[in-house]
Amino acid sequence: MKNIFVCVKQVPDTTEVKWDTEKGTLKREGVASILNPFDLYALEEALRIKDKDPEVRVIALTMGPKQSQEILKECVSLGADEGILLSDALFAGSDTLATSYALSRAILHRGDPWIVFAGKQAIDGDTAQVGPGIATWLGLPQATYVRKVESLEEGKAVVERLTEEGYERVEISLPALFTVVKEINTPRLPSLRGKMKAKSFQPLLWCAQEVGAEEERVGLRGSPTQVKRVFSPPQKEGEGERVEGKPEVLALRLSTLLKEWKVL
């Protein structure tokens, strides 16, 4: 059996984010949560591989409070075979280092990873650190910002990954971890059979002790970085300037302004 782990996260719906102006933090109470959009592309890619290979088993994995099992049910409705929820008070306050450590322990506890997929980043943090962190803890080769899985053969894969200059084609040994971008595919919708399966689905619920996570490596104790305050940047006062005319006029005015602002 070829196990493909897909790391997913429950995030606040960004269309309904509210701020606590006194504490400078996000208000999560009463705010709708969704499956991190980038993780949908990771799940879809795993499911496409499963569609072609009957030996593949897709395992959705997340860490969070017990309500996070709702996104695991969503993953099952789309075609995932298993769902694992890491939930423990010890995980509270985990930064990206502690989170990647805990998820890596869960993968080792379940065993035999062939491929680990993750979205390129989560929309509530935008750090893009958890995926690479998992690979580091597991000692796996990794490719980030993957836009295409070109081939999967015995012991190796060929993928295309986005770069600032375009893209590059990479051959990488398996098992490996890939973080993906939205250009990689178009996620499917859940089937009726999938929805029915998700209704009765109960994910595996694991705590820190069960996966062998060391207490000093998770939660606040295992987090070298901590968020002290979150705030909206102040809006710049003053009216903007509207410029009309031919493209060459607009370009000249824009370059002049950029020089005045010492951007150029």
N, C-alpha and C positions, 0 to 999 in steps of 0.2 A: 504494500500500500504506500502511495506517495502522499504525504501530508503537506498540504499548502495552508499555512497560517495567514490569516488576514487580520491585521491589527486595526481596530476601529475605535472611534471615540464619540461619545455623546457630547454635543456642544450646544450652547444657547442659539436659538434662531436669531440671526443677526438683525432681522427686520423688527424684532421686538426687544432689543437690548435696552435696559434702563440703567441709570446711574444713581448711586447713593452719593449725593453731592457732599455730605458731611464726612463720610468715610473715604470717599474717592475710590469706591469699588463697584463692581458690577452687581446689580440686583438679580440674583438667580431665582429667588422665590417667585413662583407664579409666572415665570417666563418659560415659554414652550421650548423644548429641547428637540434636536434633530440629530440624525446621523451625519457626522462630518462629511460634507459633499465630496471632498477628494477621496475619502475612503470608499465611496461607492464605485469609483473607477478601479480601485485596487481589487475590490470584491468581484467586479465584473470580469476583470482579467483572469482571476483565479477560476471563476465559473466557466469561462471560455476554454481554459485548459482542461477543466474537468469534463466538459462536453465532448472533447476529443479523446480523452483517456479514461476508461472506466476504472483504472487503478487509483485515480486521484480522489482524495478526500479533502474537502474544504472546511477549515475550522476557523470560525470567527472568534476573535479574542479582544476583550476590553477590560479596562480597570476603572472602577468608579463605584458610586453608591448603588444600592439594589435596583433603583429605577432604571439603571443603565441596561438591564436585561431587555428593555423594550427595543433597543437598537439591535440586540442579538436576535430577537424574534423577527425583526425586519430583514436581517441577513438570511435567516432561515427561510423566510417567505420568498426570497429571491433565489434560493438554491443551496445555501450553505448546509453542510451535513451536521455540524456541531457548533455549539456556542459555549464559550468559557468566560465567566465573569470573575475577575479578581476584586473582592470587596472586603475591606478590613479597615477598622479605625486607624490602624498603624500606617495605612497608606495616605492618610489625610495630609495635605500640604506638600505632596511630592512635586518636585520640579522635574525637568526633563531627564536629568540623570537618574533620579530615583525611580521615575516612571519606567524608563527603558530597562532598568535593572529588574524591576518587578515583572514586567512582561517577558523578559528573557528567561526568568526563572519558571514562569508558567509554561513557556514553550519547551524548556528542558524537561519539566515535569510530565507534560503530555508526551513528549518524545518524538524522535525521528523527523525533524523538519526537512523537507525537500526544498521548498521555496517559502520565504516569508514576504508577504506583500504589505505595503502601507501606502496611504496617500502621501503626497509630497509634504504636506503640513496640515495642521488643524486650524480652522478659521478663527478660533478664539485665542490663539497664541501666536501663530505664524512663525514659530521658531524653526521648524523643519529639522529638529534635532533628535526626536524620539526614534525614528526609523534607523538612522545611522548609529544611534546609541545602542539599540537592540543588536545590530550586527556586530558592534564592537564587543559587547558582553558575551555574545555567542561565539565570537571568533570566526564569523562568516565573511566572505567577500561580499561586496555590495555595489550596486549601481543606483544612483539617485536620478530623479527627474526622467525616468524611463518613459518614452513615448511609443515604443513598439517592442514587443517580444517577437523577434524574428524567427527563432528556432529554439527548440528544446531537444537535446539529444542526451545520450547516456553520459552523465557526468559533466555536461557543459551547456551553456545557453549563449545565444547571441542576441543582444538587445541594442536598440538605438536610444540614446539619451540626449535630451536637450542641453545645449550650451549657449552662452551669450553670443557666440559667433554662428550658431546653426545647430548641428547635431553631430554626434560621433557614434560610430558603430563599435561595440565592445563585446569581446568574447570573455565569458566569466565562468568559473568552475561552479558546480553545484555540489552541495546545497549553497544557496545564496539568498540575500535580501535585496528586494527592489522597492524603491519608492516611485510612484507613478504620477504623471501629470494627466490632465483631463483630455489631452489630445489622443490618448492611447485607445479610447473606445467610446461607445455610447452605452451607458448602463441600461439594462433591461428593466421591465416592470414586473412586479410579482405576478405569478400565475395563481389561478384559483386553487389548485392543489397546494401550492406553496403557502397561500394564506390559511388554508385549513390546517396544514401541518404546524404553522407558527402559533395557532390558537392554543394548542395543547403542549407546545414545546416548553421545556424547562431546562435552562442552561446549567452547566456545571458551575457550582459556586465554590470558589477556593479562597482561602485566607492566606496570610503571609506564611504562617507556619507550615501549611500544607504543601506549599511550593518550595519550601526550604529557603525562604528569603530571610536574610539577616536583618534584625530590627534596626541596626545602626545604618543600614543602607537604604531604608525606605522612609517615607514621610518627611517631616521637617528635619529629623536627625540625619537623614541621608541626603539632604538637599543643600548644596553649597550656595544656591541662589534662591532668594525669596522675594516675592512681590510685596513692596511696602505700600505702594499707592498707585492707583490707576486713575487717570483723568483725561478729559478732552482738552486738546490744545486750544488756547484762546484764539478767537477769531481776530484777524488783523482788521483794525479800524481804517476807515477811509474808503472812498469810492474807487472803483476800478476805471480803467480807461478803455473805451471802445474805439477801435480803429477800423475804418472801412476803406476799401479801394482795391486796386489790382494786387495780385500775389506778390509782385516785386516790392510794392509799397509796404505791404504788411510785413514782409520779411525784413525790410530795412528798419522799420520801426521796432520790431521785436528784437533785432540784434542790438539796436541802440539802447533799448531798455535793459537788456541783459548786461550790457557793458556798464550802464549806470549803476545797476544793482550789484556789480562786481561778480556776476555769475560767469561771465566770459572775460 
